[in-house]
Amino acid sequence: MEKGFVLINCDLGAEEYIVEELKQIPQVKAAYVTFGAYDVIAEINANSSEEFDQTVSHKIRNLSRVESTMTLKATNLEG
């Protein structure tokens, strides 16, 4: 299982639109509007590294009104 977070900057006023679009992507477990340097944060859970990468590269970054993203891929620190 791959887990991570995508921080998203979008067009002014597009935050709610982006959150609703993200909720349609099966690998997105949660999405929130934020205040600060980024407009939206999405939690991603994928079955493989390839699925994680495809979700970020082809599904999230290609959404209309997304300007930029920063991906934070989590690592398992157990064991």
N, C-alpha and C positions, 0 to 999 in steps of 0.2 A: 504494500500500500504506500502510495506517495501522497504527501500532504504539504500544503504550502499556502501562501497568501499572495494575492496580486493587488498592488496598490495602483489605483487608476486615476489619471487626470482626464477630465472630459470637457467638452464645450460648456460654457457658462449656461447654467439652467438645465443641463441634461442629466443631472445626478439621478433623479427618480427614474427617468427613462432607462438609464444604464442598469440600475438595480433590477428593474423589471425584466430587462433582456437577459441579465446574468442568471436570474432565477429559472430561465427556460433551459439552461445548460445543465445536463444531468450531473456533471462533476462538480458543480458549484453547490456547496453545502449551505452557505450563508453569504449574504451581501448586505453591506451597510453604507449609508452616506456618512461621511466623516467631515470633521472640521480640521483644518491644518494644511499641510503641504500637499496632501492628496484629497481627492473628492470622494472616492469610493474605495472600499476594501472588500475583496472577495476571498472566501475560504475555499480551497480546492482540495478534493480527495479524488485520487485516481488509482486504478489498479496497477499501473506500471509507470515507469519513468517516461516512456514514449507517449502514453496516453496523457500524462500530465503536460508534457511539452506541447503536444498537439492541441490540447485544450487552451493553453495560454496563447500559443502562436497563431492558431487558425480560428479559434472561436472567440476569444476575448479581444485580442488585438484587432480583429477585423470588424468588430462592432462599429456601426456608424456612431460618430460623435466622441469616440475614444481618441484622445490626443496622444497620451503616452502611458506606459505602465512600468512598474518595477515589481519583479517577482522575487519572493522570499520563499525558497524551498526549505522545508523543515527537515531535520535529520533525527533519527532515532538515537537518543543518547544512552539507552539502556544497554547493559551488558558489555 
